[in-house]
Amino acid sequence: MAISYKDSGVDVTRGYKAVDLMKKHVKSTYNENVIGDLGSFGGFFSIANEKMEEPVLVAGTDGVGTKLKYAFLLEKHDTIGIDAVAMCVNDIVCQGAKPLFFLDYYACGRLYPESEAEVVKGIAEGCKQAGCALIGGETAEMPGFYPDGEYDLAGFAVGIVDKKKVINGKNIQPGDALIGIKSTGVHSNGYSLVRKLFGDENKEELEKYDEELGDTVANVLLKPTKIYVKSILALIEKVEVKGIAHITGGGFIENIPRILPEGVSAEIDKNSYVVPPVFKVMQKRAGITDEQIYNTFNMGIGMVVCVAEENVQKAMESLTATGEEVCVLGKAVAGDRKVIFK
């Protein structure tokens, strides 16, 4: 008796249907630099239009993590792709790089074409927000490896910057200002703890309005990660930006020191902005210290930008003009590359 690939749990016709459903979303991200079409073995992207003295490519890769559990439970798959793009492009723009293109990796136990198309719709939206093209990806149907109805999602982005314009934090010095750019919420980090605190098995409870949060838990926890690319690129054109930190896993305490040179620390004023309710609720439920929660979550600040004191006003005006909510979060001080709260 013959055993087909379909008998083993992989139906290639579902893959064909998925590609057909996602085509329009993928093509909506194309620009004049994309060469070829969806379905080739590799994606082609021209950099001939980039007029730079010494172009340097900057790459970043990341996944969405266990935030996916909420997408599965709530059967909402159209925004999780934005998170996948955001986690990659927000990283590379910290170096001053303009994202060029993105590729995704989607792995599941059983392929449901409509669900994957929704995920790719979100990826395409994220790419448009970042100004980059979705030029390829991989769908892996792996029966027996992932539970039915679940999937994993990761991505890879490549950007470009003129070498002389690379932002690396080496010129940060005491007295420079730290500007905080507000987040849309939890973004895509710390969800293993989030799930412990809010649960991830009762859909009805998650969809109830929560007085402390001012919204349903579902809406708060599935709100997509903010993409800061266009705001940051516009800012770089107006003022000298010395350093940029993407506040992801590790929160303030781990990420801000990554841009600090030797002999410099960051002094942060926790009262310089209003911490969103979700973080206060989680800290209360978890019974953890300020240091612990600021070492886990973004606490309402998705990006930290360092500029000279004399450029603060101009920088804040630029960021506000591109739709960002900002605050003077603190300043650089003498120290040993740590975060000091006051």
C-alpha positions as CSV (number, residue, x, y, z in Angstrom):
1,M,0.0,0.0,0.0
2,A,1.4,3.3,-1.1
3,I,1.7,6.2,1.4
4,S,1.6,9.7,-0.1
5,Y,3.0,12.9,1.3
6,K,-0.6,13.9,2.0
7,D,-1.1,10.8,4.0
8,S,1.9,11.8,6.2
9,G,0.1,15.1,7.0
10,V,1.5,17.5,4.4
11,D,-0.9,18.6,1.7
12,V,0.9,20.6,-0.9
13,T,-2.3,21.9,-2.4
14,R,-2.9,23.8,0.8
15,G,0.4,25.5,0.2
16,Y,-0.5,26.5,-3.3
17,K,-3.8,28.0,-2.0
18,A,-1.9,29.9,0.7
19,V,0.5,31.4,-1.8
20,D,-2.4,32.4,-4.0
21,L,-4.2,34.1,-1.1
22,M,-1.1,36.0,0.1
23,K,0.1,37.2,-3.3
24,K,-1.8,40.5,-3.2
25,H,-0.5,41.4,0.2
26,V,3.1,40.6,-0.7
27,K,2.9,42.6,-4.0
28,S,1.4,45.6,-2.2
29,T,4.9,46.1,-0.6
30,Y,6.9,46.1,-3.8
31,N,8.7,49.2,-5.0
32,E,10.9,50.0,-8.0
33,N,13.9,48.2,-6.4
34,V,12.2,44.7,-6.3
35,I,13.4,42.5,-9.1
36,G,11.5,39.4,-10.1
37,D,8.3,38.0,-8.7
38,L,6.9,35.9,-5.9
39,G,7.8,32.3,-6.2
40,S,11.5,32.4,-7.2
41,F,14.1,30.5,-5.2
42,G,15.5,33.8,-4.0
43,G,14.4,37.4,-3.7
44,F,16.2,40.1,-5.6
45,F,16.5,43.7,-4.5
46,S,18.5,46.4,-6.3
47,I,20.5,49.0,-4.4
48,A,21.5,50.9,-7.5
49,N,19.3,53.9,-6.4
50,E,21.1,54.3,-3.1
51,K,23.5,57.2,-3.5
52,M,26.0,56.7,-0.8
53,E,29.8,57.0,-0.6
54,E,30.3,53.8,1.3
55,P,27.0,51.8,1.7
56,V,26.9,49.3,4.5
57,L,24.2,46.7,5.0
58,V,22.7,46.2,8.4
59,A,20.7,43.0,9.2
60,G,18.4,42.0,12.0
61,T,16.3,38.9,12.8
62,D,13.8,38.2,15.5
63,G,10.5,36.4,16.3
64,V,7.2,37.2,18.0
65,G,7.6,34.8,20.9
66,T,4.8,33.6,23.0
67,K,2.6,36.6,22.2
68,L,1.5,34.2,19.5
69,K,-0.5,32.2,22.1
70,Y,-3.0,35.1,22.3
71,A,-3.3,35.2,18.5
72,F,-4.2,31.4,18.6
73,L,-6.7,31.7,21.4
74,L,-8.4,34.8,20.2
75,E,-8.3,33.7,16.5
76,K,-6.9,37.0,15.5
77,H,-4.0,36.7,13.0
78,D,-4.0,40.0,11.1
79,T,-1.7,42.0,13.3
80,I,0.8,39.5,14.6
81,G,2.8,40.0,11.4
82,I,3.3,43.7,12.2
83,D,5.0,42.5,15.4
84,A,7.4,40.3,13.4
85,V,8.4,43.2,11.1
86,A,8.7,45.7,14.0
87,M,11.0,43.6,16.0
88,C,13.5,43.5,13.1
89,V,13.2,46.9,11.5
90,N,13.2,48.8,14.9
91,D,16.5,47.1,15.7
92,I,18.3,48.0,12.4
93,V,17.0,51.6,12.4
94,C,18.8,52.1,15.7
95,Q,22.0,52.0,13.7
96,G,20.7,54.7,11.3
97,A,19.9,52.2,8.6
98,K,16.9,52.4,6.3
99,P,15.2,49.0,6.0
100,L,15.2,47.7,2.4
101,F,13.5,44.4,2.5
102,F,12.0,41.7,4.8
103,L,11.7,37.9,4.7
104,D,9.5,35.8,6.9
105,Y,9.5,32.2,8.2
106,Y,6.1,30.7,9.1
107,A,6.1,27.1,10.5
108,C,3.0,25.2,11.5
109,G,1.7,21.7,12.3
110,R,-1.1,21.9,9.7
111,L,-1.4,24.7,7.2
112,Y,-4.6,26.7,7.1
113,P,-4.3,28.9,4.1
114,E,-6.7,31.6,5.3
115,S,-4.9,32.0,8.6
116,E,-1.5,32.3,7.0
117,A,-2.9,34.8,4.5
118,E,-4.0,36.9,7.5
119,V,-0.6,36.7,9.1
120,V,1.1,37.8,5.8
121,K,-1.4,40.6,5.5
122,G,0.0,41.9,8.8
123,I,3.5,41.4,7.7
124,A,2.8,43.4,4.5
125,E,1.2,46.2,6.6
126,G,4.3,46.2,8.8
127,C,6.6,46.4,5.8
128,K,4.6,49.4,4.4
129,Q,4.8,51.1,7.8
130,A,8.6,50.6,7.7
131,G,8.9,51.5,4.0
132,C,10.5,48.2,3.0
133,A,9.5,45.4,0.6
134,L,8.5,41.8,1.5
135,I,10.5,39.9,-1.1
136,G,10.2,36.3,0.1
137,G,9.6,33.9,2.9
138,E,9.2,30.3,3.8
139,T,6.1,28.3,4.9
140,A,7.0,25.0,6.6
141,E,4.2,22.5,7.4
142,M,5.5,20.2,10.1
143,P,2.9,17.7,11.3
144,G,3.7,16.2,14.7
145,F,6.1,19.0,15.6
146,Y,3.6,21.9,16.1
147,P,0.1,21.4,17.6
148,D,-2.7,21.7,15.2
149,G,-3.8,25.4,15.0
150,E,-0.5,26.8,16.2
151,Y,2.4,28.2,14.3
152,D,5.7,30.0,14.9
153,L,6.6,33.3,13.1
154,A,10.0,34.9,12.7
155,G,11.5,37.4,10.3
156,F,14.7,38.9,8.8
157,A,15.3,42.4,7.7
158,V,18.1,44.1,5.8
159,G,18.7,47.8,5.7
160,I,21.4,50.2,4.4
161,V,23.3,53.2,5.8
162,D,26.3,55.2,4.6
163,K,29.2,54.1,6.8
164,K,29.9,57.7,7.9
165,K,26.4,58.0,9.2
166,V,26.3,54.9,11.3
167,I,24.8,55.5,14.7
168,N,26.6,53.6,17.4
169,G,26.6,55.7,20.6
170,K,30.4,56.2,20.7
171,N,30.1,60.0,20.9
172,I,27.6,60.1,23.8
173,Q,28.9,62.1,26.7
174,P,27.6,63.3,30.1
175,G,25.1,66.0,29.7
176,D,23.5,64.6,26.6
177,A,19.7,64.2,26.7
178,L,17.8,61.0,26.5
179,I,14.4,61.3,24.8
180,G,11.8,58.6,25.3
181,I,9.4,57.7,22.4
182,K,6.3,56.1,23.7
183,S,5.3,52.6,23.0
184,T,1.8,51.2,22.1
185,G,1.9,48.9,25.1
186,V,3.7,45.6,25.9
187,H,4.9,45.2,22.3
188,S,6.4,41.7,21.8
189,N,8.6,41.0,24.9
190,G,7.9,39.5,28.3
191,Y,4.9,37.4,27.2
192,S,5.9,34.3,29.2
193,L,5.3,36.5,32.3
194,V,2.3,38.2,30.8
195,R,0.7,34.8,30.2
196,K,1.3,33.8,33.8
197,L,-0.4,37.0,35.0
198,F,-3.4,37.2,32.6
199,G,-3.8,33.6,31.6
200,D,-3.9,32.3,28.0
201,E,-6.7,29.7,28.0
202,N,-10.0,31.5,28.7
203,K,-11.0,33.5,25.7
204,E,-14.2,34.9,27.3
205,E,-12.2,36.4,30.3
206,L,-9.7,38.0,27.9
207,E,-12.4,39.6,25.9
208,K,-14.1,41.2,29.0
209,Y,-13.6,44.9,29.7
210,D,-11.1,45.5,32.5
211,E,-11.5,48.7,34.6
212,E,-7.9,48.9,35.5
213,L,-6.7,48.6,31.9
214,G,-9.4,50.7,30.4
215,D,-9.9,48.2,27.7
216,T,-10.3,44.4,27.2
217,V,-7.3,42.3,28.1
218,A,-7.3,40.9,24.5
219,N,-7.0,44.4,22.9
220,V,-4.2,45.4,25.2
221,L,-2.2,42.3,24.9
222,L,-2.6,41.9,21.1
223,K,-1.9,45.5,20.3
224,P,0.9,45.4,17.7
225,T,4.4,46.7,18.3
226,K,4.9,50.2,17.1
227,I,7.2,50.7,14.1
228,Y,9.4,53.7,14.5
229,V,11.3,53.6,11.3
230,K,9.9,56.6,9.4
231,S,10.0,58.8,12.5
232,I,13.6,57.9,13.3
233,L,14.8,58.4,9.7
234,A,13.1,61.8,9.6
235,L,14.7,62.7,12.8
236,I,18.2,61.7,11.6
237,E,17.8,64.2,8.7
238,K,17.2,67.1,11.1
239,V,19.5,66.6,14.0
240,E,22.6,64.7,15.0
241,V,21.5,61.6,16.8
242,K,24.2,60.1,18.9
243,G,22.5,56.8,20.0
244,I,19.2,54.9,19.7
245,A,18.1,52.1,21.9
246,H,15.2,49.8,21.1
247,I,13.5,48.9,24.4
248,T,12.8,45.2,24.0
249,G,13.5,42.1,26.2
250,G,15.5,43.3,29.2
251,G,13.7,46.6,29.3
252,F,15.5,49.8,30.3
253,I,18.2,48.1,32.3
254,E,19.6,45.9,29.6
255,N,18.9,47.9,26.4
256,I,19.9,51.5,27.2
257,P,23.5,50.5,28.3
258,R,24.0,48.9,24.9
259,I,24.4,52.4,23.3
260,L,26.6,53.9,26.1
261,P,30.4,54.2,25.7
262,E,32.8,53.5,28.6
263,G,32.5,56.0,31.4
264,V,28.9,56.9,30.8
265,S,25.7,55.9,32.5
266,A,22.0,56.8,31.9
267,E,20.0,58.7,34.6
268,I,16.3,58.1,34.1
269,D,13.5,60.0,35.7
270,K,10.6,57.6,36.2
271,N,8.3,60.5,36.7
272,S,9.0,62.1,33.3
273,Y,6.0,60.3,31.7
274,V,2.9,58.4,32.7
275,V,3.5,54.6,32.8
276,P,0.6,52.9,31.0
277,P,-1.9,50.9,33.2
278,V,-1.0,47.5,31.9
279,F,2.5,47.7,33.4
280,K,1.2,48.9,36.8
281,V,-1.3,46.0,36.8
282,M,1.3,43.5,36.0
283,Q,3.7,44.7,38.6
284,K,1.0,44.5,41.2
285,R,-0.1,41.0,40.2
286,A,3.5,39.7,40.0
287,G,4.6,41.4,43.3
288,I,7.9,42.4,41.7
289,T,10.2,45.4,42.4
290,D,10.6,48.4,40.1
291,E,14.0,47.1,39.1
292,Q,12.6,43.7,38.1
293,I,9.8,45.2,36.0
294,Y,12.0,47.8,34.3
295,N,14.3,44.9,33.5
296,T,11.5,43.0,31.7
297,F,9.2,45.3,29.9
298,N,9.4,48.6,27.9
299,M,7.2,50.4,30.6
300,G,5.6,52.5,27.9
301,I,8.8,53.7,26.2
302,G,9.6,51.8,22.9
303,M,12.7,53.8,21.8
304,V,15.2,56.0,23.6
305,V,17.1,58.6,21.5
306,C,20.2,60.4,22.7
307,V,21.0,63.9,21.4
308,A,23.0,66.9,22.6
309,E,21.2,69.1,25.0
310,E,21.0,71.9,22.5
311,N,19.2,69.7,20.0
312,V,16.4,68.5,22.4
313,Q,13.8,70.9,21.2
314,K,14.4,70.4,17.6
315,A,14.4,66.6,18.0
316,M,11.2,66.6,20.0
317,E,9.5,68.8,17.4
318,S,10.6,66.4,14.6
319,L,9.3,63.4,16.4
320,T,6.0,65.0,17.3
321,A,5.5,66.1,13.7
322,T,5.8,62.4,12.7
323,G,3.1,61.4,15.2
324,E,5.2,60.3,18.1
325,E,4.5,61.0,21.8
326,V,7.8,62.0,23.4
327,C,9.3,63.1,26.7
328,V,12.7,64.0,28.1
329,L,13.4,60.8,29.8
330,G,16.7,61.6,31.4
331,K,20.3,62.3,30.6
332,A,23.7,60.8,30.2
333,V,25.9,61.1,33.3
334,A,29.4,59.9,34.3
335,G,29.3,56.2,35.3
336,D,30.0,52.6,34.4
337,R,27.4,52.0,31.7
338,K,24.4,51.5,34.0
339,V,20.9,52.8,34.3
340,I,20.3,54.9,37.4
341,F,16.7,55.8,38.3
342,K,15.7,58.9,40.2
